Structures are given as structure tokens and as C-alpha cells.
């Protein structure tokens, strides 16, 4: 049942995500810069409240938080459609940002606790397969049926709200997992240190955020660079993203079984460096013969996608296994501080570099891969 809930949640997100900016500008009747500013500010404002979300997950378990998050997000999309204007957009976006971060913190913990003993990594990998399949199918359906009109975007918002209501119902039917219990120490037990004092967790969270910022930059910056700076045809972008999507769907589970043979710190470090193959291809593609450009870029994207699969697998395993059991929710919510910062700052990195020094974007992203590798080196040494 948890797989069905995750799939419906991702399906609704995929249905909405490709048209998100158009949706917000249409239903709020605000300009694109105003919408962008509101979304960035609200995403950053909610980050300090995430420790409360983490404590709630630890006290109640992940399932109630996932149900509440789905209901709140559904009501948010009804609100977007029903109440236009800048102030309603800001208020509702604030609630939506917090509910989304709560979902991101609780979902991997639910998969972790439902997994049979010894199968945690496979269950986490399966959760990624379900998520990617839902996102891809939702985007495909939306691209066929959604009409670029005010009425079309109203329908989009209501469909997403309906999907979230169904998601909440499916989570309610999921087998209940017990909460971890209070994290306060008993007699003779050490007081919990908190995630910021757990060096291994902080290294993983920072490395993961660095690579997430790079992935988001590829998602938004690569199409612009290919079309405007390289003057390549638009179908090239479609080929690259199709390669990425197909590999994510097909290889996540079989690759996870292979990666289980190696330490997750090593997997994350090597996976992050695999991103650099795509950056190198983008830097040199303008100087190679026309006949080799497709091969070079597709090869670079294939290497990048293998790295993405490795990073997502290793990061999920470490982020869920490193925290002490009574504090897993707090740790995963704390990780959302890093995720939220990466999500908010990545567009700034892309727009500033593409407008001033386009090639510099790929050098900067290579630097993020190197940072992630260096952060993982202590864990790599321990795993040998």
C-alpha cells in the first residue's frame, strides 16, 4: 500500500511540476518575477521550522505526518485555485513549502521502517523507482491533456488536489509502524547530541545537498545552454532527458543490488564524480564534429545518470541508517534544511553564470562534485 501511495503522490506531482510556474502565474494573476520571488522566499522561510517537523515525526511516526502533509497540500491547491492574489499566494505557498518538506522527511523513514530486515536498500531503491515512474507518467499525461489556458490550469490544480486526497487515504491504509518513542535519555544514558553534532551525518547531508544543487542546475540550465549557447536543435534536449528518464526507470533496482556490495560512502563519492562526464561533454561538444555531438552528449548523460542512481541510493541508505533510532525523524527533517537551501539557491547559480560566463556553470558544478568527494573521503577510508 505504501508503494501505491507513493506512486499516486508522484503521479500528481509529475502532472503538476512541468507547468508549475505557468500554474502559479495563471491562478494568482501575478507576474512571473513576483511568483518566483514568493516561491523562493517561502521556501527559505520555512526551513527553521523543520526541527519541529522532525520532533513530530519522532513522536508520532512517519505515517500520520505523511497523511497530514498530503491533506494540507491538497487544500493548498484548492486554495490556489479559489483565492487569487499575491498575499494568498504567499500565505498558501508558505503552508505548501512546510508540508512538502515534511513529506520529504517522513517518506524515506516510512520505507526504512517497513523494510524487512536486510532489505532496506532495496526498499529505498524501490521507492525511487515508484517516484520516478509516477513523475514520468504524470508529466506525460499532463503534456497531452493540459491546455495552456486559465481554465486548463484550474483543472490541473484540482486534479493534483484530488491525487493528494487519494494519497492520504492510501497512507491511512498502510500498515502502521510504531513511533520511535521519546529521545530523552533515561538513567545512565547519554543525552542525544542532535544531527549538527553527528559529523558523519553532516558530511553526508552536505555532500548530498551539493550534488542535489548540481542536479537541479543540470535540469534547468542544460536546456538553455544547449539551445542558446551551443545553438543545437531542440530535439537534442529531448533525447538527453529521455535517456536520463529511461535509465532511471530501468536500472534503479538492478544497480542497487550491485551497489550493495560496496560501502555507501564510496558509492556516493564515485557517483558524484560521474556527474563530471556530462559537464565535460557540454564544455567540449562545440569543438567536435557534428557527427559526434549526439554520441558525446548521450554518453555524458548516461554517465551522469549512473552517477545520479548511485548518489540517490547511497545518500538514502546513509541518511536513514546513520541517525540513532529515536531521532531519525529529527535527523531527516534537519537534512531538509540542506535540501531546501540547495533547491532555493540552485536557480540563482544557474541564472547568474549562464548570463555572465556560461561555460563557468559546468566548472562550478564540477567543483560541487569534488566537494562531495572530499566530504566522503573519511568514510571511504573507513570502508576499506
DAZI-V69449 format. One record per backbone hydrogen bond with DSSP energy under -1.0 kcal/mol. NH is the residue of the N-H (numbers start at 1). CO is the residue of the C=O. E is the energy in kcal/mol with one decimal. If there is no record, write none. Layout:
BEGIN
nh->NH co->CO e->E
nh->NH co->CO e->E
END
This chain:
BEGIN
nh->5 co->1 e->-2.5
nh->6 co->2 e->-2.4
nh->7 co->3 e->-2.3
nh->8 co->4 e->-2.5
nh->9 co->5 e->-2.4
nh->10 co->6 e->-2.4
nh->11 co->7 e->-2.8
nh->12 co->8 e->-2.4
nh->13 co->9 e->-1.9
nh->14 co->10 e->-3.1
nh->15 co->11 e->-2.1
nh->16 co->12 e->-1.6
nh->17 co->13 e->-3.6
nh->19 co->16 e->-1.5
nh->20 co->17 e->-1.7
nh->23 co->19 e->-2.9
nh->24 co->20 e->-2.6
nh->25 co->21 e->-2.4
nh->26 co->22 e->-2.0
nh->27 co->23 e->-2.7
nh->28 co->24 e->-2.0
nh->29 co->25 e->-1.1
nh->35 co->31 e->-2.3
nh->36 co->32 e->-2.8
nh->37 co->33 e->-2.3
nh->38 co->34 e->-2.2
nh->39 co->35 e->-2.6
nh->40 co->36 e->-2.1
nh->41 co->37 e->-2.4
nh->42 co->38 e->-2.6
nh->43 co->39 e->-1.8
nh->44 co->40 e->-1.6
nh->45 co->41 e->-2.6
nh->46 co->42 e->-1.6
nh->49 co->46 e->-1.3
nh->50 co->47 e->-1.7
nh->52 co->49 e->-1.0
nh->53 co->49 e->-1.1
nh->54 co->50 e->-2.4
nh->55 co->51 e->-2.0
nh->56 co->52 e->-2.0
nh->57 co->53 e->-2.4
nh->58 co->54 e->-2.2
nh->59 co->55 e->-1.9
nh->60 co->56 e->-2.7
nh->61 co->57 e->-2.3
nh->66 co->62 e->-2.3
nh->67 co->63 e->-2.4
nh->68 co->64 e->-2.6
nh->69 co->65 e->-2.6
nh->70 co->66 e->-2.3
nh->71 co->67 e->-2.2
nh->72 co->68 e->-2.7
nh->73 co->69 e->-2.6
nh->74 co->70 e->-2.2
nh->75 co->71 e->-2.4
nh->76 co->72 e->-2.1
nh->77 co->73 e->-1.8
nh->78 co->74 e->-1.7
nh->79 co->75 e->-2.4
nh->80 co->76 e->-2.6
nh->81 co->77 e->-1.7
nh->82 co->78 e->-2.3
nh->83 co->79 e->-2.7
nh->89 co->85 e->-1.6
nh->90 co->86 e->-2.2
nh->91 co->87 e->-2.6
nh->92 co->88 e->-2.7
nh->93 co->89 e->-2.2
nh->94 co->90 e->-1.7
nh->95 co->91 e->-1.6
nh->96 co->92 e->-2.7
nh->97 co->93 e->-2.7
nh->98 co->94 e->-1.9
nh->99 co->95 e->-2.6
nh->100 co->96 e->-2.5
nh->101 co->97 e->-2.1
nh->102 co->98 e->-2.1
nh->103 co->99 e->-2.1
nh->104 co->100 e->-2.3
nh->105 co->101 e->-1.7
nh->106 co->102 e->-2.3
nh->107 co->103 e->-2.5
nh->110 co->106 e->-2.1
nh->111 co->107 e->-1.9
nh->112 co->108 e->-2.3
nh->113 co->109 e->-2.3
nh->114 co->110 e->-1.8
nh->115 co->111 e->-1.2
nh->119 co->116 e->-2.2
nh->123 co->119 e->-2.2
nh->124 co->120 e->-2.5
nh->125 co->121 e->-2.3
nh->126 co->122 e->-2.5
nh->127 co->123 e->-2.2
nh->128 co->124 e->-1.5
nh->129 co->125 e->-2.1
nh->130 co->126 e->-2.7
nh->131 co->127 e->-2.1
nh->132 co->128 e->-2.8
nh->133 co->129 e->-2.6
nh->134 co->130 e->-2.4
nh->135 co->131 e->-2.6
nh->136 co->132 e->-2.5
nh->137 co->133 e->-2.5
nh->138 co->134 e->-2.5
nh->139 co->135 e->-2.4
nh->140 co->136 e->-2.0
nh->141 co->137 e->-2.5
nh->142 co->138 e->-2.5
nh->143 co->139 e->-2.2
nh->144 co->140 e->-1.0
nh->145 co->141 e->-2.2
nh->146 co->142 e->-2.5
nh->149 co->147 e->-2.3
nh->153 co->149 e->-2.1
nh->154 co->150 e->-1.7
nh->155 co->151 e->-2.2
nh->156 co->152 e->-2.0
nh->157 co->153 e->-2.3
nh->158 co->154 e->-2.1
nh->159 co->155 e->-2.5
nh->160 co->156 e->-2.4
nh->161 co->157 e->-2.1
nh->162 co->158 e->-2.2
nh->163 co->159 e->-2.5
nh->164 co->160 e->-2.1
nh->165 co->161 e->-1.9
nh->166 co->162 e->-2.2
nh->167 co->163 e->-2.2
nh->168 co->164 e->-2.3
nh->169 co->165 e->-1.9
nh->170 co->166 e->-2.3
nh->171 co->167 e->-2.3
nh->172 co->168 e->-1.8
nh->173 co->169 e->-1.1
nh->189 co->186 e->-2.2
nh->197 co->194 e->-1.5
nh->198 co->195 e->-1.5
nh->202 co->198 e->-2.5
nh->203 co->199 e->-2.4
nh->204 co->200 e->-2.2
nh->205 co->201 e->-3.0
nh->206 co->202 e->-2.3
nh->207 co->203 e->-2.5
nh->208 co->204 e->-2.9
nh->209 co->205 e->-2.1
nh->210 co->206 e->-2.2
nh->211 co->207 e->-2.1
nh->212 co->208 e->-2.3
nh->213 co->209 e->-2.6
nh->214 co->210 e->-1.6
nh->215 co->211 e->-2.4
nh->216 co->212 e->-2.7
nh->217 co->213 e->-1.9
nh->218 co->214 e->-2.2
nh->219 co->215 e->-2.3
nh->220 co->216 e->-2.0
nh->221 co->217 e->-3.2
nh->222 co->218 e->-1.8
nh->225 co->221 e->-2.5
nh->226 co->222 e->-2.7
nh->227 co->223 e->-2.2
nh->228 co->224 e->-2.9
nh->230 co->225 e->-1.9
nh->232 co->226 e->-2.5
nh->236 co->233 e->-1.4
nh->238 co->234 e->-1.3
nh->239 co->235 e->-2.4
nh->240 co->236 e->-2.2
nh->241 co->237 e->-2.4
nh->242 co->238 e->-2.2
nh->243 co->239 e->-2.2
nh->244 co->240 e->-2.1
nh->245 co->241 e->-2.6
nh->246 co->242 e->-2.6
nh->247 co->243 e->-2.2
nh->248 co->244 e->-2.2
nh->249 co->245 e->-2.0
nh->250 co->246 e->-2.3
nh->251 co->247 e->-2.5
nh->255 co->251 e->-2.5
nh->256 co->252 e->-1.7
nh->257 co->253 e->-1.5
nh->258 co->254 e->-1.3
nh->259 co->255 e->-2.8
nh->260 co->256 e->-1.4
nh->261 co->258 e->-1.5
nh->262 co->259 e->-1.9
nh->267 co->263 e->-2.2
nh->268 co->264 e->-2.5
nh->269 co->265 e->-2.2
nh->270 co->266 e->-2.7
nh->271 co->267 e->-2.6
nh->272 co->268 e->-2.5
nh->273 co->269 e->-1.6
nh->274 co->270 e->-1.4
nh->276 co->273 e->-1.2
nh->277 co->274 e->-1.3
nh->278 co->275 e->-1.2
nh->279 co->275 e->-1.2
nh->280 co->276 e->-2.6
nh->281 co->277 e->-1.9
nh->282 co->278 e->-2.4
nh->283 co->279 e->-1.7
nh->284 co->280 e->-1.7
nh->285 co->281 e->-1.7
nh->287 co->284 e->-1.8
nh->288 co->285 e->-1.2
nh->292 co->289 e->-1.7
nh->296 co->292 e->-2.7
nh->297 co->293 e->-2.5
nh->298 co->294 e->-2.7
nh->299 co->295 e->-2.4
nh->300 co->296 e->-2.3
nh->301 co->297 e->-2.6
nh->302 co->298 e->-2.4
nh->303 co->299 e->-2.3
nh->304 co->300 e->-2.3
nh->305 co->301 e->-2.6
nh->306 co->302 e->-2.2
nh->307 co->303 e->-2.0
nh->308 co->304 e->-2.5
nh->309 co->305 e->-2.7
nh->310 co->306 e->-2.2
nh->311 co->307 e->-2.9
nh->312 co->308 e->-2.5
nh->313 co->309 e->-1.9
nh->314 co->310 e->-2.7
nh->315 co->311 e->-2.8
nh->316 co->312 e->-1.8
nh->317 co->313 e->-2.1
nh->318 co->314 e->-2.4
nh->319 co->315 e->-3.0
nh->320 co->316 e->-1.6
nh->321 co->317 e->-1.6
nh->322 co->318 e->-2.5
nh->327 co->324 e->-1.8
nh->328 co->325 e->-1.2
nh->331 co->327 e->-2.6
nh->332 co->328 e->-2.7
nh->333 co->329 e->-2.3
nh->334 co->330 e->-2.3
nh->335 co->331 e->-2.2
nh->337 co->334 e->-1.5
nh->339 co->335 e->-2.1
nh->340 co->336 e->-3.0
nh->341 co->337 e->-2.1
nh->342 co->338 e->-2.4
nh->343 co->339 e->-2.5
nh->344 co->340 e->-2.3
nh->345 co->341 e->-2.4
nh->346 co->342 e->-1.9
nh->349 co->345 e->-2.0
nh->350 co->346 e->-2.4
nh->351 co->347 e->-2.7
nh->352 co->348 e->-2.1
nh->353 co->349 e->-1.9
nh->354 co->350 e->-2.7
nh->355 co->351 e->-1.3
nh->357 co->353 e->-2.3
nh->360 co->357 e->-1.2
nh->361 co->358 e->-1.4
nh->363 co->359 e->-1.3
nh->364 co->360 e->-2.4
nh->365 co->361 e->-2.2
nh->366 co->362 e->-1.7
nh->367 co->363 e->-1.8
nh->368 co->364 e->-1.5
nh->369 co->365 e->-1.8
nh->370 co->366 e->-2.1
nh->371 co->367 e->-2.4
nh->372 co->368 e->-2.2
nh->373 co->369 e->-2.1
nh->374 co->370 e->-2.6
nh->375 co->371 e->-2.3
nh->376 co->372 e->-1.5
nh->380 co->376 e->-2.4
nh->381 co->377 e->-2.4
nh->382 co->378 e->-1.6
nh->383 co->379 e->-1.7
END
